[in-house]
Amino acid sequence: MKIALIGYGKMGQAIEKVAVERGHEIVCIIDIDNQEDFNSSAFRSADVAIEFTTPTTAYDNIKKCFEREVKVVTGSTGWQKEHWQEISELCEHGLNTLFWSSNFSLGVYLFNKLNAQLAQLMTPHENYAPHIVETHHVHKLDAPSGTAITIAEGLLKNYPRLTDWVKRNIVHSDGSTEHCADAKPDELPVDAIREGEVPGTHEVIYDSDFDEITITHRAKSRGGFVLGAVLAAEYTYTHEGLLTMDDLFKGM
C-alpha cells in the first residue's frame, strides 16, 4: 500500500516507522513547509493519506485529499462541530472515503464499549454522580481531548439523566486551575489536566457519599495509537465511505 503522511510531528514519524515495518511504502510526506506537495504526482499516487495535524488545518487537509481522489485517515479533532455534516455528505455513496477516530488505540475502543455498559448499569442509581478527568502532555493544544469528548458523548447516549457535557476545570502545567464553568444538575463535568509528557489518561468516575467507582484507560506510549492508525489505513485501502473504529473491529 502506498501511504502519504500529512503532518510529520512525533505521531507522523512513529506512523512512518510502523507502516514501513508492515511492508507499506511512504510515497509523500507533507508538513507545514511544503504544502505545495498536495499537487505532486507522488501525493496523487497514494492509496491512503494518514493525517495528524491540528484542529485549524485538518478540515482543509481532508478536502484537499478528496479533491485529489485520495482516501484519508485522520485522528485530528476540533473540526467536527463546524464541518462534520459537510464531510459526511461528501462521503455518501462512497464518493469520497474518510476514516475518522478521536483515538485509534484498540484499548480505548474497548474502554468506550465498557463506558457505555457501565453508564447503563449506573443510570438507576441516582446517588452516584459521574464526571470525566483526562490528563495529557503539556504540548496538547485542545482541552478537553477529542477522546474525552467521545467518552462523554458515549456516556450521555446511555445515561438519560444527563443531557450534555460541560468543560469544568483545566489544570495547567504550572499547577494553576482555570475554572471554565459550573456543571448544571443535568450536565456531565469534564476536567482536563496538562502535565509533563503523559501520553494520555482518561477516567470515568461515579462518585457518591459512600464510595467511588472508576474505570481508567492509561496509555503507556504512543504505540497503541500508531498501530491503530496503520490498521485503519489498511482497512480504508479496501473500503469506501465514512468509516470508524466500529467498522475496523467488525472486519477483524
C-alpha atoms as one frame of an Amber mdcrd trajectory, in Angstrom:
protein
   0.000   0.000   0.000   1.230   3.498  -0.856   0.796   5.948   2.033   1.053
   9.730   2.180   1.678  11.311   5.581   0.143  14.694   6.378   1.808  16.096
   9.482   5.291  14.955  10.413   5.496  15.500  14.143   6.031  12.740  16.670
   2.905  10.870  15.561   3.720  11.149  11.868   7.253   9.896  12.372   6.070
   6.982  14.522   3.426   6.057  11.926   6.077   6.092   9.210   8.206   3.585
  11.142   5.343   1.158  11.822   3.939   1.424   8.295   7.307   0.589   6.746
   7.767  -2.312   9.180   4.405  -3.674   7.983   5.556  -3.574   4.363   3.986
  -0.311   3.182   5.614   2.444   1.142   5.642   6.104   2.185   5.337   7.975
  -1.108   4.862  11.535   0.165   5.306  13.461   3.418   3.570  16.835   3.756
   4.246  19.207   6.614   3.808  22.911   7.217   6.700  23.939   4.948   5.789
  22.004   1.774   2.034  22.400   1.286   2.545  22.628  -2.465   3.223  18.874
  -2.465  -0.516  18.267  -2.279  -0.343  18.914  -6.038   2.512  16.483  -6.648
   2.198  13.258  -8.600   3.657  11.462  -5.568   0.755  12.548  -3.374  -1.830
  11.680  -6.016  -0.305   8.195  -6.287  -1.085   7.427  -2.631  -3.701   4.802
  -1.849  -4.357   6.361   1.567  -3.251   9.538   3.331  -2.835   9.478   7.113
  -3.475  12.916   8.609  -2.444  14.036  12.101  -2.290  17.832  12.277  -4.268
  20.494  14.157  -7.939  21.495  14.568  -7.350  24.559  12.354  -5.790  22.684
   9.414  -7.416  19.225   9.407 -10.593  20.220   7.550  -8.658  21.829   4.691
  -6.350  18.819   4.506  -9.296  16.417   4.244 -10.838  18.496   1.457  -7.522
  18.518  -0.423  -7.372  14.724  -0.219 -10.932  14.417  -1.538 -10.214  16.816
  -4.394  -7.268  14.614  -5.434  -9.246  11.376  -5.001  -7.035  10.137  -2.168
  -8.640   8.255   0.716  -7.814   9.740   4.107  -7.430   8.505   7.677  -7.425
  11.236  10.314  -7.127  11.411  14.082  -7.312  15.204  14.183 -10.055  16.639
  16.383 -11.665  20.037  16.850 -13.060  20.469  13.305 -16.123  18.217  13.575
 -18.608  20.633  15.142 -18.420  23.015  12.202 -17.674  20.658   9.304 -18.821
  17.107  10.152 -22.121  17.324   8.271 -20.420  18.546   5.108 -17.681  15.898
   5.228 -20.252  13.162   5.921 -22.261  14.182   2.864 -19.112  14.179   0.727
 -18.574  10.540   1.761 -22.104   9.386   0.926 -22.360   6.524  -1.543 -18.580
   6.077  -1.438 -17.898   9.243  -3.435 -15.060  10.005  -1.002 -13.551   7.968
   1.808 -12.694   9.135   5.317 -11.765   7.013   8.320 -12.052   9.181  11.424
 -11.449   8.403  15.071 -10.638  10.637  18.010  -8.367   7.825  19.199  -7.026
   4.850  17.218  -5.976   2.833  20.262  -7.667  -0.561  20.313  -7.647  -0.338
  24.114  -9.547   2.960  24.023 -12.114   1.396  21.698 -12.742  -1.364  24.242
 -12.774   1.235  27.022 -15.524   3.128  25.172 -17.604  -0.032  24.996 -17.132
  -0.608  28.732 -18.024   3.053  29.401 -21.357   2.645  27.601 -22.219  -0.539
  29.504 -21.304   0.989  32.857 -23.468   4.046  32.132 -26.451   1.791  31.541
 -25.814  -0.043  34.826 -25.429   3.199  36.797 -28.471   5.049  35.412 -30.952
   3.825  38.092 -28.618   4.776  40.946 -29.184   8.482  41.486 -26.813   8.689
  44.473 -23.838   8.330  42.086 -22.737  11.388  40.098 -20.465  10.831  37.057
 -17.629  13.024  35.832 -14.661  12.614  33.484 -10.999  13.525  34.003  -8.426
  13.431  31.191  -4.674  14.000  31.565  -2.280  14.728  28.692   1.176  16.131
  27.982   1.762  19.883  28.035   2.049  20.100  24.226  -1.581  19.101  23.602
  -3.482  22.091  22.228  -7.125  21.121  22.781  -8.785  20.675  26.161 -10.689
  18.531  26.782  -9.189  15.992  24.412 -11.144  14.628  21.487 -11.068  11.236
  23.187 -12.602  12.707  26.346 -15.381  14.249  24.260 -16.039  10.891  22.591
 -16.160   9.237  26.020 -18.545  11.924  27.294 -20.844  11.526  24.296 -20.821
   7.744  24.739 -21.803   8.110  28.387 -24.605  10.576  27.598 -26.134   8.246
  24.999 -26.509   5.591  27.693 -27.270   7.782  30.724 -30.601   9.598  30.150
 -30.449  11.596  33.383 -27.814  13.874  31.775 -28.363  15.911  28.599 -24.959
  17.443  27.803 -21.330  17.688  28.928 -19.506  20.815  30.062 -15.822  21.715
  30.301 -15.437  22.421  34.026 -11.764  22.815  35.001  -8.382  22.904  33.259
  -5.353  22.255  35.449  -2.314  23.789  33.750   1.260  22.520  33.891   2.194
  25.145  36.496  -0.435  23.739  38.856  -2.910  26.573  38.418  -6.575  25.753
  37.802  -8.709  27.548  35.251 -12.378  27.238  36.152 -14.398  27.306  32.940
 -17.979  26.560  34.021 -20.146  25.080  36.738 -21.986  21.942  35.709 -25.760
  22.082  35.970 -27.579  19.101  37.515 -28.242  17.651  34.054 -24.699  18.218
  32.761 -21.641  15.943  32.825 -18.493  17.710  34.113 -15.258  17.114  32.173
 -11.894  18.182  33.651  -8.574  18.406  31.793  -5.068  18.199  33.289  -1.861
  19.120  31.437   1.398  17.843  32.885   4.805  16.567  31.740   4.913  14.136
  28.822   1.887  11.995  29.735   0.694  10.160  26.567  -2.920  10.147  27.739
  -5.070   9.040  30.681  -8.873   9.031  30.723 -11.024   8.322  33.777 -14.784
   7.960  34.126 -15.708   8.402  37.780 -19.024   7.767  39.525 -18.894   9.384
  42.969 -21.263   9.004  45.937 -21.141   9.915  49.620 -20.067   6.384  50.458
 -17.759   5.214  47.678 -16.453   5.770  44.174 -16.465   3.652  41.016 -13.773
   4.431  38.423 -12.758   2.988  35.068  -9.433   4.153  33.636  -7.542   3.894
  30.380  -3.881   4.851  30.761  -1.682   4.873  27.666   1.920   3.803  28.306
   3.196   5.179  24.993   2.020   6.335  21.572   2.438   2.767  20.295  -1.220
   1.791  20.582  -2.394   4.901  18.731   0.210   4.429  15.992  -0.570   0.766
  15.302  -4.296   1.514  15.293  -3.825   4.306  12.738  -1.901   1.987  10.395
  -4.525  -0.751  10.824  -7.179   1.843   9.974  -5.268   2.763   6.809  -5.057
  -0.903   5.810  -8.822  -1.218   6.281  -9.512   2.025   4.409  -7.459   0.802
   1.444 -10.129  -1.791   0.641 -13.269   0.051   1.802 -15.181   3.210   0.911
 -17.346   5.871   2.507 -17.367   7.199   6.063 -15.516   4.686   8.261 -14.973
   4.388  12.028 -13.394   2.085  14.580 -16.659   0.128  14.659 -16.070  -0.808
  11.024 -12.465  -1.784  11.706 -13.426  -4.080  14.597 -16.158  -5.727  12.539
 -13.539  -6.524   9.921 -11.116  -8.136  12.384
